[in-house]
Amino acid sequence: MGKIGEDLAKKFLEEKGYKIIEQNYKTKYSEIDLVTEKENELVFVEVRTKVGENFGTPEDTLNYKKKNKIRFNALSYAAFKKWRGPIKIDAICIVLKPNYEVLRLNHYENIV
């Protein structure tokens, strides 16, 4: 499910003018789904994908603990790459139909 969502998010962002720098960047603590750049800003994107919403929405999974983990990883990545410009953290939440067609895709900017 994650791979399908990440590919949909990647295509969506590219169409909005984002340059994809990394996908599934792994650290020893976690993984960053997408590292992108737009207008000289480094944008970290967390992708949450679910089939249907019978058991909650993808947005429900973006709790305080998860956001802090994303923030820590984003700051670590920026420091490791010696990034000196602005950064932000976004989320893309996708709900799929049972046949994996997109029911909805929402892009939330500056979630942290």
C-alpha positions as CSV (number, residue, x, y, z in Angstrom):
1,M,0.0,0.0,0.0
2,G,2.8,2.4,0.9
3,K,4.5,2.0,-2.5
4,I,1.3,2.8,-4.4
5,G,0.7,5.9,-2.2
6,E,4.2,7.1,-2.6
7,D,4.2,6.7,-6.3
8,L,0.9,8.6,-6.5
9,A,2.2,11.4,-4.2
10,K,5.4,11.6,-6.3
11,K,3.5,12.1,-9.5
12,F,1.2,14.6,-7.8
13,L,4.1,16.7,-6.5
14,E,6.0,16.6,-9.8
15,E,3.0,17.9,-11.6
16,K,3.0,20.8,-9.0
17,G,6.6,21.7,-9.8
18,Y,8.4,19.8,-7.0
19,K,11.7,18.2,-7.8
20,I,12.1,14.8,-6.2
21,I,15.5,14.4,-4.6
22,E,15.1,11.2,-2.7
23,Q,12.4,8.5,-2.1
24,N,12.4,6.2,0.9
25,Y,15.5,7.8,2.5
26,K,16.3,5.5,5.3
27,T,18.1,6.4,8.6
28,K,18.8,4.1,11.5
29,Y,15.8,5.6,13.2
30,S,13.2,5.8,10.5
31,E,12.4,6.6,6.9
32,I,11.6,9.7,5.0
33,D,9.0,9.0,2.3
34,L,9.9,11.8,-0.1
35,V,12.5,14.5,0.0
36,T,11.7,17.2,-2.5
37,E,12.7,20.7,-3.4
38,K,10.6,23.6,-4.7
39,E,11.6,27.2,-5.1
40,N,14.9,26.7,-3.1
41,E,13.0,25.2,-0.2
42,L,13.7,21.6,1.0
43,V,10.3,19.9,1.5
44,F,10.0,16.6,3.4
45,V,6.8,14.8,2.6
46,E,5.1,12.1,4.7
47,V,2.8,9.9,2.7
48,R,-0.2,8.2,4.4
49,T,-2.3,5.8,2.4
50,K,-5.4,3.8,3.3
51,V,-8.0,1.8,1.4
52,G,-11.3,3.2,2.5
53,E,-12.0,5.1,5.7
54,N,-14.0,2.5,7.6
55,F,-11.3,2.3,10.3
56,G,-10.1,5.9,10.3
57,T,-8.5,8.3,7.9
58,P,-4.9,8.6,6.9
59,E,-4.9,12.0,8.7
60,D,-5.7,10.1,12.0
61,T,-2.3,8.4,11.8
62,L,-0.4,11.7,11.9
63,N,-0.3,12.0,15.7
64,Y,2.0,14.1,17.8
65,K,4.6,11.3,18.2
66,K,4.7,10.7,14.4
67,K,5.1,14.4,13.6
68,N,8.0,14.7,16.1
69,K,9.7,11.7,14.5
70,I,9.3,13.2,11.0
71,R,10.6,16.6,12.3
72,F,13.7,14.9,13.9
73,N,14.5,13.0,10.7
74,A,14.0,16.1,8.5
75,L,16.4,18.2,10.7
76,S,18.9,15.3,10.7
77,Y,18.8,15.0,7.0
78,A,19.2,18.7,6.5
79,A,22.2,18.8,8.8
80,F,23.8,15.8,7.2
81,K,23.4,17.3,3.7
82,K,24.6,20.7,5.0
83,W,21.4,22.3,3.7
84,R,21.4,26.1,4.5
85,G,18.0,27.1,3.1
86,P,14.5,26.9,4.5
87,I,12.8,23.6,5.1
88,K,9.2,22.5,5.7
89,I,7.4,19.3,6.3
90,D,4.2,18.4,4.4
91,A,1.9,15.4,4.3
92,I,0.0,13.8,1.6
93,C,-3.0,11.7,2.7
94,I,-4.5,9.4,0.1
95,V,-7.7,7.3,0.3
96,L,-8.0,4.5,-2.2
97,K,-11.1,2.6,-3.4
98,P,-11.0,-1.2,-3.0
99,N,-9.8,-1.4,-6.7
100,Y,-6.9,1.1,-5.8
101,E,-8.3,4.0,-7.7
102,V,-7.8,7.3,-5.9
103,L,-10.9,8.4,-3.9
104,R,-9.2,11.4,-2.5
105,L,-5.7,12.9,-2.2
106,N,-5.0,15.8,0.1
107,H,-1.8,17.8,0.4
108,Y,-1.2,19.4,3.7
109,E,1.6,21.9,4.0
110,N,3.7,22.8,7.1
111,I,2.3,20.1,9.3
112,V,5.0,20.5,11.9
